[in-house]
Amino acid sequence: MRSQKTAVFFAVLSVLAVLGLAAARERPPWSAPLVGHPAPDFTLTLFDGGRLRLSELRGKVLVVNFWASWCTACRQESPVLEWTWQTYRASGLVLIGVNIWDSRPDALQMMEEFGKTYANGPDPQGRILQEYGVTGVPETFFIDRRGRIERKHLGPVTRELIVRLVEPLLAAAEP
């Protein structure tokens, strides 16, 4: 009798888990709570010793990418992010890498390996990732010239995605 109750319990639990996953998948990533709202301000101390304050970049299109050196998908998207920076920086785009859940030596090694030349810095206390509601890596936020989050993308970015999301933001008139 007890084993039947246990089996029923786990069967019900399995059905609820499947339903929960299905519901989560139906919610598109761009419907994240921050989308459409002002991007939380932060100051990032960069790996090169400089400092970057998000609010000082108002008027520019921003791409904020959360990454870690141990993340396979982050490594996969690294050439695309560098391509993005090289392709669009003259048009007013600023690309910011926020390194999370990582060691400084590993992050610096990956930056060198992939030739990352855009602004990158660690978030050692996890304050920025908490403000943005980051739950994994990579996660990328697309911020318009007014400082509003237009889109949140979960997983590695592709060139096609970048072109589709960045070019309209760059084409939009300044606030």
C-alpha positions, 0 to 999 in steps of 0.5 A: 500500500505504501509503495502504491502511494509513493508511486502515485505521489511521484507520478503526480509530481512528474506531471506537475514538473512537466506542466511547469516546464511547458508553461515556462517554455511558453513564456518568451524570453523577451517578456522578462520583467525588466523588458520595457523598463529602465535598465538598472544603473550600475558601475563596473570596474573593468579588468583594465582598471577603468570604470564604466557607469551605465547611466553615463552612456545614455543616448547610446545603444547598449548590449550588456552580456553576462558571461563566465569562462567555464560556460561553453555557450559563452565561449561559443558566442565570444566571436559573435560579440567581438564581431558586434563590437567591431561592426557597430561601435562606430554607429554608437553601440556600446558592448559591455561584458559582465563576468560572473561566477568566475575567477579573475585569471580564468576570465582574463585568459578567456578574454585573451583567447577570444581577443575581447576588446570591448569593456569587460569587468567582474561582478564579484559580489553579484550585485549587477546580476541580481539587479538584472535578474540573471539566472544563468549564462549567457544572458544578454540585454539590449538597451535603447538610447533612452536607457530602456531594456528592449529585449533579454536574450537567454543563451548564446547570441548569433550574428543574425540575432544581433543584426535583427535586434541591434540595427533597429535600435541604432536606426531609432532617433536619439531621445 
